[in-house]
Amino acid sequence: MMQIAYIGLGSNLAIPHQQVLQAIQQIKALAHTTWLAESSLYLTPPWGIKEQPAFINAVVKIATDLPAHDLLDALLAIEVSQQRVRAQRYGPRTIDCDILLYADEMITTERLQVPHPFLLERAFVVIPLFEIAPALILPTGQILAEVVKKYQDENIKKFILPSEEIE
């Protein structure tokens, strides 16, 4: 049975907007998965370690037959294909692909925690998630439209693609 999943994407290395767009294309090509929606790209200040370049972030929505851990493996393979190096927690990266939500499931294993443990603490996730799922109610019962209100003044803005990259 197809499950709805939301995936957060972020990059601040190696032409970040291109990294995010490349990850989106790879997610669209995943087996047993149907593409549903993607947010705008957002230019966001770094979270965690402040002394690094700004990020480009987005959220995508898919329907998938992949179990949550298989989806995680597919996303990790995308990270590897884009030369993701895990050198420093919250540090710079070519791409980060995080499962934010998987159906209405609450998953806690050594490899995966869903909803993502920092989902509601990161404006760069909440704002693009709200863009594509404004009526979303989280598995915890929280209403996304209420959560997003606390992030309205954040320093996050939509990223406009350079004109030479617009098709």
C-alpha positions in Angstrom: 0.0 0.0 0.0 1.3 3.4 -0.9 2.3 5.6 2.0 2.7 9.4 1.9 6.2 10.6 2.9 7.7 14.1 3.2 11.4 14.5 2.7 13.5 17.4 3.7 16.4 18.4 1.4 19.3 20.7 2.1 22.7 21.7 0.7 25.3 24.4 1.2 28.2 23.1 -0.9 29.0 22.6 -4.6 26.3 24.9 -6.1 23.6 24.1 -3.5 20.5 24.8 -5.5 21.8 22.4 -8.2 22.5 19.7 -5.5 18.9 20.0 -4.3 17.4 19.9 -7.8 19.6 16.9 -8.6 18.3 15.1 -5.4 14.7 15.9 -6.4 15.3 14.3 -9.8 16.7 11.2 -8.2 13.8 11.0 -5.8 11.4 11.3 -8.7 13.1 8.3 -10.3 12.9 6.0 -7.2 11.2 2.7 -7.9 7.9 2.0 -6.2 7.4 5.8 -5.7 5.1 8.4 -7.1 6.0 12.0 -7.1 3.3 14.3 -5.6 4.7 17.8 -4.8 7.8 19.9 -4.1 8.2 23.2 -2.3 10.0 26.2 -3.6 13.7 26.4 -2.9 14.5 28.4 0.2 17.7 30.3 1.0 18.3 29.8 4.8 20.9 30.7 7.3 22.9 27.7 8.7 21.4 25.8 11.7 23.6 24.4 14.4 27.1 25.5 13.3 26.8 29.2 12.3 30.2 29.5 10.6 29.4 27.9 7.2 27.6 29.0 4.0 23.9 29.5 3.8 21.7 26.6 2.8 19.2 25.9 0.0 16.4 23.8 1.4 13.2 22.3 0.1 10.6 19.7 1.0 9.1 17.1 -1.3 6.0 14.9 -1.0 5.9 11.4 -2.4 3.7 8.3 -2.2 5.8 5.1 -1.9 5.4 1.4 -1.5 8.9 1.3 0.1 9.0 0.6 3.8 10.4 3.5 5.8 13.8 1.9 6.3 14.1 1.0 2.5 13.2 4.7 1.7 15.9 5.7 4.1 18.4 3.5 2.3 17.4 5.0 -1.0 17.9 8.5 0.3 21.3 7.6 1.7 22.2 6.2 -1.7 21.3 9.6 -3.2 23.5 11.3 -0.7 26.4 9.0 -1.6 25.8 9.6 -5.3 26.2 13.4 -4.6 29.4 12.9 -2.6 27.9 13.6 0.8 30.6 13.5 3.5 29.6 13.2 7.1 32.5 14.9 8.6 30.8 17.2 11.1 27.3 17.0 12.7 25.3 20.0 11.4 28.3 21.0 9.2 28.4 21.7 5.5 27.2 19.1 3.1 26.6 18.6 -0.6 23.1 17.2 0.1 21.1 16.0 3.1 17.9 13.9 2.5 15.8 13.4 5.7 12.5 11.6 6.1 10.4 14.1 7.9 7.2 12.2 8.0 6.2 8.7 6.8 2.4 8.1 6.7 1.1 8.7 10.3 3.8 6.5 11.7 5.9 7.2 14.7 9.2 5.3 14.2 12.1 5.1 16.7 14.9 2.8 15.7 18.7 3.1 15.9 18.7 4.3 12.2 15.5 6.2 11.9 13.3 8.5 13.9 10.0 9.7 12.4 8.7 12.3 12.7 12.1 13.8 12.3 13.3 14.7 15.8 14.0 18.4 14.9 11.0 18.8 12.5 9.3 21.5 14.4 12.5 23.3 15.6 13.6 24.2 12.1 11.9 27.0 10.2 13.7 25.8 7.0 11.6 22.6 7.2 8.4 23.9 8.6 7.9 26.7 6.1 8.5 24.6 2.9 6.5 21.8 4.4 3.6 24.2 5.0 3.9 25.4 1.4 3.0 22.0 0.1 0.8 20.6 2.9 -1.0 23.6 4.6 -3.7 21.4 6.1 -1.2 18.8 7.5 -1.9 17.4 11.0 1.2 15.7 12.4 1.2 12.2 13.9 1.6 13.9 17.3 -1.7 15.7 16.7 -0.1 19.1 16.2 -1.5 21.3 13.4 1.2 22.5 11.0 -0.7 25.7 10.3 -0.4 26.6 14.0 3.3 25.6 14.2 4.3 27.7 11.2 3.0 30.9 12.8 6.0 31.0 15.1 8.4 31.1 12.1 6.9 33.9 10.2 9.7 36.3 11.1 12.5 33.9 10.3 15.3 35.0 7.9 14.2 32.5 5.2 13.3 33.6 1.7 12.4 31.9 -1.5 15.5 31.3 -3.7 15.0 32.4 -7.3 16.9 30.4 -9.8 19.5 32.3 -11.9 17.8 33.3 -15.2 20.1 31.1 -17.3 18.9 28.0 -15.4 15.2 28.6 -16.0 13.8 26.5 -18.8 
